[in-house]
Amino acid sequence: MRVHYPYLKIAENSEILKKLVFHLGGIIVWTLRGWFGIAQQLGSPLGYFR
Protein backbone atom coordinates (compact mmCIF):
# COMPACT_ATOMS: atom_id res chain seq x y z
CA MET A 1 0.00 0.00 0.00
CA ARG A 2 2.90 2.35 0.66
CA VAL A 3 3.98 2.04 -2.96
CA HIS A 4 0.60 3.09 -4.32
CA TYR A 5 -0.04 5.90 -1.83
CA PRO A 6 2.14 8.60 -3.49
CA TYR A 7 0.63 7.70 -6.87
CA LEU A 8 -2.87 8.15 -5.47
CA LYS A 9 -1.90 11.54 -4.04
CA ILE A 10 -0.48 12.58 -7.42
CA ALA A 11 -3.67 11.40 -9.13
CA GLU A 12 -5.81 13.43 -6.72
CA ASN A 13 -3.64 16.49 -7.22
CA SER A 14 -3.80 16.10 -11.01
CA GLU A 15 -7.60 15.93 -10.81
CA ILE A 16 -7.61 19.15 -8.76
CA LEU A 17 -5.23 20.75 -11.26
CA LYS A 18 -7.47 19.69 -14.14
CA LYS A 19 -10.44 21.32 -12.43
CA LEU A 20 -8.47 24.50 -11.74
CA VAL A 21 -7.23 24.69 -15.34
CA PHE A 22 -10.77 24.04 -16.60
CA HIS A 23 -12.24 26.84 -14.46
CA LEU A 24 -9.42 29.25 -15.35
CA GLY A 25 -9.92 28.43 -19.03
CA GLY A 26 -13.63 29.15 -18.68
CA ILE A 27 -12.91 32.50 -17.02
CA ILE A 28 -10.43 33.41 -19.78
CA VAL A 29 -12.93 32.42 -22.48
CA TRP A 30 -15.67 34.51 -20.85
CA THR A 31 -13.39 37.56 -20.52
CA LEU A 32 -12.30 37.20 -24.15
CA ARG A 33 -15.96 36.96 -25.18
CA GLY A 34 -16.66 40.12 -23.20
CA TRP A 35 -13.75 41.92 -24.88
CA PHE A 36 -14.88 40.80 -28.34
CA GLY A 37 -18.44 41.93 -27.55
CA ILE A 38 -17.20 45.37 -26.45
CA ALA A 39 -14.96 45.64 -29.53
CA GLN A 40 -17.83 44.73 -31.87
CA GLN A 41 -20.12 47.25 -30.15
CA LEU A 42 -17.49 49.98 -30.53
CA GLY A 43 -16.99 49.15 -34.20
CA SER A 44 -14.10 47.26 -35.77
CA PRO A 45 -12.50 44.53 -33.61
CA LEU A 46 -9.21 44.88 -35.48
CA GLY A 47 -8.93 48.55 -34.57
CA TYR A 48 -9.61 47.64 -30.94
CA PHE A 49 -6.56 45.36 -30.74
CA ARG A 50 -4.09 47.69 -32.45
Biopython code that builds the backbone (N, CA, C, O; Angstrom):
import numpy as np
from Bio.PDB.StructureBuilder import StructureBuilder

atoms = [
    (1, "MET", "N", (0.832, -1.202, 0.000)),
    (1, "MET", "CA", (0.000, 0.000, 0.000)),
    (1, "MET", "C", (0.869, 1.255, 0.000)),
    (1, "MET", "O", (0.484, 2.286, -0.553)),
    (2, "ARG", "N", (2.039, 1.161, 0.622)),
    (2, "ARG", "CA", (2.899, 2.350, 0.664)),
    (2, "ARG", "C", (3.381, 2.725, -0.737)),
    (2, "ARG", "O", (3.639, 3.896, -1.017)),
    (3, "VAL", "N", (3.502, 1.732, -1.612)),
    (3, "VAL", "CA", (3.983, 2.041, -2.963)),
    (3, "VAL", "C", (2.929, 2.823, -3.745)),
    (3, "VAL", "O", (3.257, 3.719, -4.522)),
    (4, "HIS", "N", (1.655, 2.472, -3.529)),
    (4, "HIS", "CA", (0.596, 3.093, -4.319)),
    (4, "HIS", "C", (0.147, 4.430, -3.731)),
    (4, "HIS", "O", (-0.495, 5.220, -4.423)),
    (5, "TYR", "N", (0.473, 4.691, -2.474)),
    (5, "TYR", "CA", (-0.045, 5.905, -1.833)),
    (5, "TYR", "C", (0.415, 7.186, -2.525)),
    (5, "TYR", "O", (-0.419, 8.048, -2.805)),
    (6, "PRO", "N", (1.732, 7.350, -2.817)),
    (6, "PRO", "CA", (2.143, 8.596, -3.491)),
    (6, "PRO", "C", (1.456, 8.738, -4.851)),
    (6, "PRO", "O", (1.093, 9.843, -5.255)),
    (7, "TYR", "N", (1.279, 7.614, -5.557)),
    (7, "TYR", "CA", (0.633, 7.695, -6.866)),
    (7, "TYR", "C", (-0.809, 8.183, -6.722)),
    (7, "TYR", "O", (-1.287, 8.977, -7.532)),
    (8, "LEU", "N", (-1.493, 7.703, -5.688)),
    (8, "LEU", "CA", (-2.870, 8.152, -5.466)),
    (8, "LEU", "C", (-2.896, 9.645, -5.157)),
    (8, "LEU", "O", (-3.771, 10.364, -5.640)),
    (9, "LYS", "N", (-1.937, 10.117, -4.354)),
    (9, "LYS", "CA", (-1.899, 11.542, -4.042)),
    (9, "LYS", "C", (-1.650, 12.353, -5.314)),
    (9, "LYS", "O", (-2.262, 13.401, -5.517)),
    (10, "ILE", "N", (-0.752, 11.864, -6.167)),
    (10, "ILE", "CA", (-0.478, 12.576, -7.420)),
    (10, "ILE", "C", (-1.736, 12.590, -8.286)),
    (10, "ILE", "O", (-2.054, 13.604, -8.908)),
    (11, "ALA", "N", (-2.450, 11.465, -8.326)),
    (11, "ALA", "CA", (-3.671, 11.398, -9.135)),
    (11, "ALA", "C", (-4.699, 12.395, -8.604)),
    (11, "ALA", "O", (-5.341, 13.093, -9.388)),
    (12, "GLU", "N", (-4.861, 12.470, -7.290)),
    (12, "GLU", "CA", (-5.813, 13.427, -6.720)),
    (12, "GLU", "C", (-5.401, 14.854, -7.056)),
    (12, "GLU", "O", (-6.235, 15.678, -7.429)),
    (13, "ASN", "N", (-4.104, 15.140, -6.921)),
    (13, "ASN", "CA", (-3.638, 16.494, -7.221)),
    (13, "ASN", "C", (-3.849, 16.816, -8.696)),
    (13, "ASN", "O", (-4.223, 17.940, -9.033)),
    (14, "SER", "N", (-3.614, 15.842, -9.582)),
    (14, "SER", "CA", (-3.796, 16.104, -11.010)),
    (14, "SER", "C", (-5.268, 16.371, -11.303)),
    (14, "SER", "O", (-5.589, 17.209, -12.146)),
    (15, "GLU", "N", (-6.171, 15.664, -10.610)),
    (15, "GLU", "CA", (-7.604, 15.928, -10.811)),
    (15, "GLU", "C", (-7.936, 17.355, -10.376)),
    (15, "GLU", "O", (-8.687, 18.057, -11.053)),
    (16, "ILE", "N", (-7.372, 17.779, -9.242)),
    (16, "ILE", "CA", (-7.612, 19.145, -8.764)),
    (16, "ILE", "C", (-7.041, 20.148, -9.770)),
    (16, "ILE", "O", (-7.669, 21.162, -10.072)),
    (17, "LEU", "N", (-5.835, 19.849, -10.287)),
    (17, "LEU", "CA", (-5.227, 20.753, -11.262)),
    (17, "LEU", "C", (-6.083, 20.829, -12.520)),
    (17, "LEU", "O", (-6.264, 21.904, -13.093)),
    (18, "LYS", "N", (-6.610, 19.673, -12.950)),
    (18, "LYS", "CA", (-7.471, 19.685, -14.143)),
    (18, "LYS", "C", (-8.672, 20.589, -13.910)),
    (18, "LYS", "O", (-9.046, 21.367, -14.787)),
    (19, "LYS", "N", (-9.281, 20.488, -12.720)),
    (19, "LYS", "CA", (-10.444, 21.321, -12.428)),
    (19, "LYS", "C", (-10.051, 22.793, -12.406)),
    (19, "LYS", "O", (-10.778, 23.639, -12.927)),
    (20, "LEU", "N", (-8.898, 23.104, -11.802)),
    (20, "LEU", "CA", (-8.465, 24.502, -11.743)),
    (20, "LEU", "C", (-8.219, 25.040, -13.143)),
    (20, "LEU", "O", (-8.649, 26.144, -13.477)),
    (21, "VAL", "N", (-7.518, 24.246, -13.970)),
    (21, "VAL", "CA", (-7.233, 24.694, -15.336)),
    (21, "VAL", "C", (-8.534, 24.876, -16.106)),
    (21, "VAL", "O", (-8.683, 25.825, -16.876)),
    (22, "PHE", "N", (-9.484, 23.949, -15.887)),
    (22, "PHE", "CA", (-10.767, 24.044, -16.598)),
    (22, "PHE", "C", (-11.496, 25.326, -16.214)),
    (22, "PHE", "O", (-12.015, 26.031, -17.079)),
    (23, "HIS", "N", (-11.536, 25.632, -14.911)),
    (23, "HIS", "CA", (-12.237, 26.838, -14.461)),
    (23, "HIS", "C", (-11.512, 28.092, -14.950)),
    (23, "HIS", "O", (-12.150, 29.053, -15.382)),
    (24, "LEU", "N", (-10.170, 28.081, -14.881)),
    (24, "LEU", "CA", (-9.420, 29.247, -15.355)),
    (24, "LEU", "C", (-9.648, 29.442, -16.846)),
    (24, "LEU", "O", (-9.810, 30.569, -17.314)),
    (25, "GLY", "N", (-9.660, 28.332, -17.598)),
    (25, "GLY", "CA", (-9.916, 28.427, -19.033)),
    (25, "GLY", "C", (-11.293, 29.014, -19.300)),
    (25, "GLY", "O", (-11.458, 29.829, -20.208)),
    (26, "GLY", "N", (-12.287, 28.601, -18.508)),
    (26, "GLY", "CA", (-13.632, 29.147, -18.682)),
    (26, "GLY", "C", (-13.663, 30.640, -18.405)),
    (26, "GLY", "O", (-14.313, 31.398, -19.125)),
    (27, "ILE", "N", (-12.953, 31.065, -17.349)),
    (27, "ILE", "CA", (-12.915, 32.496, -17.021)),
    (27, "ILE", "C", (-12.251, 33.269, -18.155)),
    (27, "ILE", "O", (-12.727, 34.335, -18.547)),
    (28, "ILE", "N", (-11.135, 32.723, -18.690)),
    (28, "ILE", "CA", (-10.430, 33.408, -19.780)),
    (28, "ILE", "C", (-11.337, 33.508, -21.005)),
    (28, "ILE", "O", (-11.401, 34.550, -21.657)),
    (29, "VAL", "N", (-12.041, 32.409, -21.311)),
    (29, "VAL", "CA", (-12.935, 32.421, -22.479)),
    (29, "VAL", "C", (-14.025, 33.469, -22.298)),
    (29, "VAL", "O", (-14.353, 34.198, -23.234)),
    (30, "TRP", "N", (-14.593, 33.543, -21.078)),
    (30, "TRP", "CA", (-15.673, 34.512, -20.850)),
    (30, "TRP", "C", (-15.147, 35.938, -20.961)),
    (30, "TRP", "O", (-15.823, 36.800, -21.523)),
    (31, "THR", "N", (-13.929, 36.207, -20.426)),
    (31, "THR", "CA", (-13.389, 37.564, -20.517)),
    (31, "THR", "C", (-13.093, 37.915, -21.970)),
    (31, "THR", "O", (-13.327, 39.044, -22.402)),
    (32, "LEU", "N", (-12.571, 36.930, -22.734)),
    (32, "LEU", "CA", (-12.305, 37.199, -24.152)),
    (32, "LEU", "C", (-13.613, 37.469, -24.889)),
    (32, "LEU", "O", (-13.674, 38.349, -25.747)),
    (33, "ARG", "N", (-14.659, 36.712, -24.555)),
    (33, "ARG", "CA", (-15.963, 36.960, -25.185)),
    (33, "ARG", "C", (-16.438, 38.367, -24.850)),
    (33, "ARG", "O", (-16.962, 39.070, -25.713)),
    (34, "GLY", "N", (-16.255, 38.777, -23.599)),
    (34, "GLY", "CA", (-16.659, 40.123, -23.205)),
    (34, "GLY", "C", (-15.885, 41.173, -23.990)),
    (34, "GLY", "O", (-16.460, 42.156, -24.456)),
    (35, "TRP", "N", (-14.559, 40.957, -24.137)),
    (35, "TRP", "CA", (-13.745, 41.919, -24.883)),
    (35, "TRP", "C", (-14.184, 41.987, -26.336)),
    (35, "TRP", "O", (-14.288, 43.071, -26.910)),
    (36, "PHE", "N", (-14.447, 40.805, -26.939)),
    (36, "PHE", "CA", (-14.878, 40.802, -28.342)),
    (36, "PHE", "C", (-16.235, 41.486, -28.481)),
    (36, "PHE", "O", (-16.475, 42.199, -29.456)),
    (37, "GLY", "N", (-17.131, 41.270, -27.501)),
    (37, "GLY", "CA", (-18.436, 41.926, -27.553)),
    (37, "GLY", "C", (-18.290, 43.438, -27.479)),
    (37, "GLY", "O", (-18.951, 44.163, -28.222)),
    (38, "ILE", "N", (-17.422, 43.922, -26.580)),
    (38, "ILE", "CA", (-17.200, 45.368, -26.454)),
    (38, "ILE", "C", (-16.599, 45.911, -27.748)),
    (38, "ILE", "O", (-17.012, 46.962, -28.238)),
    (39, "ALA", "N", (-15.618, 45.187, -28.302)),
    (39, "ALA", "CA", (-14.964, 45.642, -29.529)),
    (39, "ALA", "C", (-15.971, 45.715, -30.674)),
    (39, "ALA", "O", (-15.954, 46.669, -31.451)),
    (40, "GLN", "N", (-16.847, 44.717, -30.785)),
    (40, "GLN", "CA", (-17.835, 44.731, -31.866)),
    (40, "GLN", "C", (-18.829, 45.866, -31.663)),
    (40, "GLN", "O", (-19.272, 46.484, -32.632)),
    (41, "GLN", "N", (-19.187, 46.146, -30.403)),
    (41, "GLN", "CA", (-20.117, 47.249, -30.149)),
    (41, "GLN", "C", (-19.467, 48.590, -30.504)),
    (41, "GLN", "O", (-20.131, 49.490, -31.017)),
    (42, "LEU", "N", (-18.167, 48.717, -30.227)),
    (42, "LEU", "CA", (-17.487, 49.980, -30.529)),
    (42, "LEU", "C", (-17.322, 50.146, -32.031)),
    (42, "LEU", "O", (-17.345, 51.268, -32.536)),
    (43, "GLY", "N", (-17.155, 49.039, -32.750)),
    (43, "GLY", "CA", (-16.987, 49.154, -34.199)),
    (43, "GLY", "C", (-16.152, 48.007, -34.736)),
    (43, "GLY", "O", (-16.614, 46.867, -34.776)),
    (44, "SER", "N", (-14.921, 48.301, -35.153)),
    (44, "SER", "CA", (-14.097, 47.263, -35.771)),
    (44, "SER", "C", (-13.250, 46.569, -34.709)),
    (44, "SER", "O", (-12.521, 47.245, -33.983)),
    (45, "PRO", "N", (-13.322, 45.246, -34.595)),
    (45, "PRO", "CA", (-12.504, 44.530, -33.612)),
    (45, "PRO", "C", (-11.012, 44.681, -33.889)),
    (45, "PRO", "O", (-10.208, 44.709, -32.958)),
    (46, "LEU", "N", (-10.636, 44.780, -35.166)),
    (46, "LEU", "CA", (-9.210, 44.883, -35.481)),
    (46, "LEU", "C", (-8.648, 46.190, -34.948)),
    (46, "LEU", "O", (-7.538, 46.213, -34.416)),
    (47, "GLY", "N", (-9.389, 47.268, -35.081)),
    (47, "GLY", "CA", (-8.928, 48.552, -34.570)),
    (47, "GLY", "C", (-8.803, 48.533, -33.054)),
    (47, "GLY", "O", (-7.980, 49.248, -32.482)),
    (48, "TYR", "N", (-9.628, 47.708, -32.403)),
    (48, "TYR", "CA", (-9.612, 47.641, -30.941)),
    (48, "TYR", "C", (-8.326, 47.013, -30.435)),
    (48, "TYR", "O", (-7.846, 47.361, -29.357)),
    (49, "PHE", "N", (-7.754, 46.071, -31.220)),
    (49, "PHE", "CA", (-6.565, 45.356, -30.743)),
    (49, "PHE", "C", (-5.271, 46.025, -31.178)),
    (49, "PHE", "O", (-4.197, 45.593, -30.758)),
    (50, "ARG", "N", (-5.333, 47.064, -32.007)),
    (50, "ARG", "CA", (-4.088, 47.692, -32.448)),
    (50, "ARG", "C", (-3.514, 48.613, -31.385)),
    (50, "ARG", "O", (-2.465, 49.221, -31.597)),
]
sb = StructureBuilder()
sb.init_structure("model")
sb.init_model(0)
sb.init_chain("A")
sb.init_seg("    ")
for serial, (resi, resn, name, xyz) in enumerate(atoms, 1):
    if name == "N":
        sb.init_residue(resn, " ", resi, " ")
    sb.init_atom(name, np.array(xyz, "f"), 0.0, 1.0, " ", f" {name:<3s}", serial, name[0])
structure = sb.get_structure()
